[in-house]
Amino acid sequence: MRKIVRTALPVMAVIGLLITPAVASAQPSGGSSKAKVIVLNGQGNDLDAYAPNPPFKHQTVITTRAEDPKGFDINAQICFFPDRRTFIAGEDTGQPDPLQGWGIFKLSGNTVGKLKAKQTGKLEPTYQGATDNAENYGCGVLSDGRVVTTDIGNQSAGEGDGQLIIWFPPFTKGFTTLKNGTEGKVPYCKIDVGIATAGGIAVDGDDNLYVASARPPTSGVWKYTGPFPTSPDAKGGCGKKDVTGVPLADTVKKEQFIAAGDHLLVSPNAIVATGNGGSWYVSSVFTGVINEYSAQGSFVRTVLQPPPGEGPGPEPISSGSPLGLGVAPNGTLYFADIGLVISKDGVGPGDRTGSVRKIRFVDGVPQPPESMASGLAFPDGIGIFVPPKKA
């Protein structure tokens, strides 16, 4: 079950910082689109689905194990394979035995209310012993079908031990029993094991990876370029071992793509392509900000910011604390608002203060966020399902 962590993050003078005004740029209108869209979100360890327009029809597609003996505990970023029906989501049913990881699921149905999901695989890595539970989070799919994931690592102290991992198909291992009676494990190679509070992943058309890091010393968005390992051994570029004794990449090529700090990007948590000329949206949950950046990583504008006078405090920011991001084909931006609060216990989600929200663009201008659902428990990831014609 998702652990709600309150960390002793520095409050700084964020509440009193000046907010950068939004600047218009070319952007899809976020209006009507022929493509059907269903918004997926993990919250309270359920997987929920929402229609994109009012009254935002809702369905619980997967129910938490606590309420359904055949259910699963779902959370984190949600990523689809090219077939548009197979997806990855954080799946930590029964943790720590088995360990938290990622589930592979096949989605059937085309409308909210008629969706069903069946688990077909499980990705379960080793973790580096984070003292406050190394939560699973980011995911992505490369053009050849390899999968990449991040886990957060230690969330509050130290140099950072979040991980970027690449997984090799087939992904049915780890969920099915092999003929000899033993359970198979999906093979993998760790690319990076030193990311401070690793977050969301984006994959571009050239299979470059963009990974958010929310905390110093690595805070910012990092760009990883290949070639990436092709197998979990020296022949495939993965001949080293990490501290847990599992395969580690021989080399890693990365550079800082977006620095943290400017334009209230204090805690970069997720990154997603805007669908507009290679540009990106990046969220900062602590400051309640979503910024847009160019294809080269340069700041373009702020598309979400708290109202004047609001900031992190004992009550959630009224415009939301954006964590997970998703963009529909028509350009509408969806985000998971975890409802961050500051209390005597530290910084973390409040008691069912989360929501799922959308931002439309009219003539390129971002509109105030619309709430699709509220009163949610730790809604941390977003997935955009565009149903293919065949169910």
C-alpha positions in Angstrom: 0.0 0.0 0.0 1.2 3.5 -0.9 3.0 4.9 2.1 2.2 8.6 2.8 5.5 10.2 3.7 5.9 13.5 5.4 9.4 14.8 5.0 11.2 17.6 6.7 11.6 19.6 3.5 12.8 23.2 4.0 9.8 25.6 3.7 12.1 28.4 2.7 10.4 31.6 1.7 8.3 29.9 -1.0 5.0 31.3 0.3 6.2 34.9 -0.2 7.9 34.4 -3.6 6.7 36.4 -6.6 4.8 34.4 -9.2 6.0 34.6 -12.8 3.1 35.7 -15.0 2.0 33.3 -17.8 3.0 34.3 -21.4 1.0 33.1 -24.3 2.5 30.8 -26.9 1.2 28.6 -29.7 -0.7 25.8 -28.2 -3.6 23.4 -29.1 -6.9 24.8 -28.1 -7.8 21.9 -25.7 -11.3 21.9 -27.1 -13.1 19.1 -28.9 -11.2 16.2 -30.5 -12.4 13.2 -32.5 -10.1 10.9 -30.5 -11.8 9.5 -27.4 -9.9 10.0 -24.2 -10.1 8.4 -20.8 -8.1 9.7 -17.9 -6.6 7.1 -15.6 -5.4 7.8 -12.0 -4.2 5.7 -9.1 -5.5 6.9 -5.8 -6.2 5.2 -2.5 -4.6 2.2 -4.2 -7.5 1.9 -6.6 -7.2 2.5 -10.4 -9.8 5.0 -11.4 -11.0 6.1 -14.8 -12.7 9.4 -15.8 -14.5 10.7 -18.8 -12.7 14.0 -19.8 -15.8 16.2 -19.8 -18.4 17.1 -17.2 -20.0 15.4 -15.3 -16.7 13.5 -15.5 -18.2 10.0 -15.3 -16.1 7.7 -13.1 -15.3 4.0 -12.8 -13.0 2.1 -10.4 -11.3 -0.2 -12.8 -9.1 -2.0 -10.2 -10.0 -2.1 -6.6 -7.4 -2.2 -3.8 -6.7 -5.6 -2.3 -7.9 -4.3 1.1 -11.4 -4.1 -0.3 -11.3 -7.0 -2.9 -9.4 -10.2 -2.3 -8.7 -10.4 -6.0 -7.7 -6.7 -6.3 -4.4 -5.0 -6.6 -2.8 -1.9 -5.0 -2.2 0.6 -7.9 -0.3 3.9 -7.9 2.4 5.9 -9.7 2.8 7.0 -13.3 0.7 5.1 -15.9 2.3 4.4 -19.3 0.8 2.7 -22.4 2.5 0.4 -24.9 2.1 1.1 -28.6 -0.9 -1.3 -28.8 -2.7 1.3 -26.6 -4.2 -1.4 -24.4 -1.3 -2.8 -22.5 -0.1 -0.4 -19.7 2.3 -0.2 -16.8 1.4 1.1 -13.4 2.9 1.0 -9.9 1.7 -2.3 -8.3 2.7 -3.0 -4.7 0.1 -5.4 -3.5 1.2 -7.0 -0.2 4.5 -5.1 0.1 7.1 -5.7 1.4 6.4 -9.4 0.6 6.4 -9.3 -2.4 8.4 -6.2 -2.9 6.7 -3.2 -4.5 7.2 -3.0 -8.2 5.2 -2.3 -11.4 2.4 -4.4 -12.9 1.7 -5.0 -16.6 -2.0 -4.9 -17.4 -4.2 -5.4 -20.4 -7.2 -3.1 -20.6 -10.4 -4.0 -22.4 -13.4 -1.8 -23.1 -13.7 1.6 -24.7 -15.9 3.6 -22.4 -15.9 4.6 -18.7 -18.1 2.1 -16.9 -17.2 -0.8 -19.2 -13.5 -1.0 -18.6 -11.7 -4.1 -17.3 -8.0 -4.7 -16.6 -6.2 -8.0 -16.3 -2.6 -8.3 -15.0 -0.2 -10.1 -17.2 3.2 -9.3 -15.7 5.2 -7.9 -12.8 8.4 -6.0 -12.7 10.2 -6.3 -9.3 13.7 -4.9 -8.8 16.0 -4.8 -5.9 16.2 -1.5 -3.9 19.2 0.1 -2.2 17.9 0.1 1.3 16.2 3.5 1.5 15.3 4.2 5.1 11.8 5.4 4.3 10.6 2.9 1.7 11.8 3.2 -1.9 8.5 3.8 -3.7 8.0 2.9 -7.3 7.0 5.7 -9.6 8.1 6.5 -13.2 7.6 4.4 -16.3 8.2 4.6 -20.0 8.3 2.4 -23.1 11.1 2.5 -25.8 10.4 2.1 -29.5 11.6 -1.5 -29.4 9.4 -2.5 -26.5 12.0 -2.3 -23.7 10.5 -0.7 -20.5 12.2 1.9 -18.2 11.2 2.7 -14.7 12.2 4.9 -11.8 11.9 4.3 -8.0 12.0 7.3 -5.7 14.6 6.0 -3.2 15.3 7.8 0.1 12.9 10.7 0.0 14.3 13.1 2.6 18.1 12.8 3.2 21.4 11.8 1.8 22.8 12.0 -1.7 19.9 10.1 -3.2 19.6 6.4 -4.1 16.6 6.5 -6.6 17.1 4.3 -9.6 16.5 4.3 -13.3 16.1 0.8 -14.6 15.6 -0.8 -18.1 13.6 -4.0 -18.4 13.8 -6.7 -21.2 10.8 -8.5 -22.6 8.9 -10.8 -22.3 7.1 -9.2 -19.4 4.9 -12.2 -18.5 7.7 -13.4 -16.2 7.2 -12.5 -12.6 3.5 -13.2 -12.8 3.2 -16.6 -14.3 4.6 -19.9 -13.0 7.2 -21.6 -15.3 7.0 -25.3 -16.3 9.5 -26.3 -13.6 7.3 -24.8 -10.9 9.4 -21.7 -10.2 8.3 -18.2 -10.8 10.3 -16.3 -13.4 11.7 -12.8 -13.0 11.7 -10.2 -15.7 15.4 -9.5 -16.4 16.7 -5.9 -16.0 19.7 -3.6 -15.8 20.1 -0.6 -13.6 21.2 2.5 -15.6 21.5 5.0 -12.7 21.4 4.4 -8.9 22.1 7.9 -7.6 19.0 10.0 -8.3 17.7 12.1 -5.4 13.9 11.5 -5.2 13.6 10.2 -8.8 10.2 11.0 -10.4 8.4 10.8 -13.7 9.9 9.6 -17.0 9.3 10.9 -20.5 10.6 9.2 -23.7 11.1 11.2 -26.9 10.9 10.0 -30.5 14.6 9.2 -30.5 14.3 7.1 -27.3 16.1 9.7 -25.2 14.9 9.5 -21.6 14.0 12.5 -19.4 13.9 11.9 -15.7 12.7 14.3 -13.0 14.6 14.6 -9.7 12.9 16.5 -6.9 15.7 17.0 -4.5 19.4 18.2 -4.3 22.0 17.3 -5.2 20.5 16.1 -8.5 17.3 18.2 -8.6 16.2 19.1 -12.1 15.3 17.1 -15.2 18.0 14.9 -16.6 18.4 13.7 -20.2 19.7 10.2 -20.7 20.9 9.2 -24.2 21.7 5.7 -25.5 22.6 3.3 -26.6 21.0 1.6 -23.5 21.7 -1.9 -22.4 20.1 -4.6 -24.5 20.5 -7.5 -22.0 21.5 -7.9 -18.3 25.1 -9.0 -19.0 28.4 -7.7 -20.3 27.4 -8.6 -23.9 24.4 -6.3 -23.6 26.3 -3.4 -22.0 25.5 -4.4 -18.4 28.6 -6.0 -17.0 28.8 -4.2 -13.6 27.0 -5.0 -10.3 25.3 -2.6 -7.9 25.4 -2.8 -4.1 22.6 -5.4 -4.1 24.5 -7.6 -6.5 22.3 -7.1 -9.6 23.3 -6.0 -13.1 24.4 -2.4 -13.5 25.1 -0.6 -16.8 28.8 -0.3 -17.8 28.3 3.4 -18.7 25.7 6.1 -18.4 25.4 9.2 -20.6 23.3 11.9 -19.0 23.2 15.7 -18.8 21.0 18.2 -16.9 18.2 19.2 -19.3 16.3 21.6 -17.0 17.8 23.1 -13.8 15.6 23.4 -10.7 15.1 26.7 -8.9 14.1 29.3 -11.4 10.5 30.1 -12.1 9.4 28.3 -8.9 10.5 24.9 -10.2 11.7 23.9 -6.8 10.9 20.2 -6.8 10.7 18.8 -10.4 8.4 15.8 -10.1 7.1 14.8 -13.5 7.7 15.7 -17.2 5.4 15.1 -20.2 5.5 16.1 -23.8 3.1 18.9 -24.7 2.5 17.5 -28.2 3.4 20.9 -29.6 6.8 21.0 -31.4 8.8 18.9 -28.9 8.2 21.1 -25.9 7.6 19.8 -22.3 5.5 20.4 -19.2 7.2 19.9 -15.8 5.5 19.9 -12.5 6.7 21.2 -9.1 4.5 19.8 -6.4 5.9 21.8 -3.6 5.2 25.2 -5.2 2.0 24.2 -7.0 3.6 25.0 -10.4 3.5 23.6 -13.9 6.0 25.2 -16.3 6.4 24.8 -20.1 9.9 24.3 -21.6 11.1 24.3 -25.2 12.5 21.3 -27.0 15.9 22.5 -25.9 15.0 22.8 -22.2 14.6 26.6 -22.1 11.8 28.1 -20.0 8.7 29.2 -22.1 6.0 30.1 -19.6 4.2 29.1 -16.4 0.8 27.4 -17.2 -0.2 26.7 -13.6 0.6 28.8 -10.5 -1.0 29.4 -7.1 -3.3 32.4 -6.7 -1.6 35.5 -5.2 -0.8 35.1 -1.6 -1.1 31.3 -1.6 1.7 28.8 -1.1 2.6 25.7 0.8 1.0 25.8 4.3 -1.5 24.0 6.6 -4.2 24.1 3.9 -3.7 22.8 0.4 -3.1 25.3 -2.4 -6.5 26.0 -4.0 -5.2 25.5 -7.5 -3.6 22.2 -6.6 -0.2 20.5 -5.9 0.5 18.9 -9.3 2.5 15.7 -9.3 1.6 13.4 -12.2 0.9 14.8 -15.7 -0.8 13.6 -18.8 -1.6 15.3 -22.2 -4.5 14.3 -24.4 -4.2 14.3 -28.2 -6.1 17.7 -28.4 -3.5 19.3 -26.1 -5.6 19.3 -22.8 -3.3 18.9 -19.8 -4.4 16.7 -16.9 -2.7 16.5 -13.5 -2.8 14.6 -10.3 -3.0 17.0 -7.4 -1.8 15.3 -4.2 -3.1 18.1 -1.9 0.1 18.9 -0.2 0.0 20.4 3.3 2.6 21.4 5.9 1.9 20.2 9.4 3.9 19.5 12.6 4.8 16.2 11.0 6.4 17.8 8.0 5.3 18.1 4.4 3.0 15.6 2.7 -0.5 14.9 1.3 -3.3 15.9 3.6 -6.2 13.6 4.7 -8.0 13.1 1.3 -7.1 16.5 0.1 -6.1 15.2 -3.4 -7.9 15.7 -6.7 -7.6 15.1 -10.5 -7.8 18.2 -12.6 -7.6 19.4 -16.2 -6.3 22.5 -17.9 -7.8 23.5 -21.2 -6.1 26.0 -23.6 -8.1 28.6 -25.5 -6.3 30.4 -28.2 -3.1 29.1 -26.6 -3.9 30.5 -23.2 -4.2 28.1 -20.2 -7.5 28.3 -18.4 -8.0 27.9 -14.7 -7.8 24.2 -13.7 -11.1 22.3 -13.6 -11.6 19.7 -10.8 -12.7 16.3 -12.2 -12.7 14.5 -8.8 -11.8 15.6 -5.2 -11.4 14.1 -1.8 -8.8 11.6 -3.1 -6.1 9.8 -1.2 -2.6 10.4 -2.7 -3.5 10.6 -6.4 0.0 10.6 -7.7 0.0 9.5 -11.4 -1.9 10.1 -14.6 -2.4 7.9 -17.7 -4.1 8.9 -20.9 -6.0 6.1 -22.6 -7.0 6.6 -26.2 -9.1 3.6 -27.0 -8.3 1.8 -30.3 -11.3 1.0 -32.5 -11.4 -2.7 -31.5 -12.2 -3.5 -27.9 
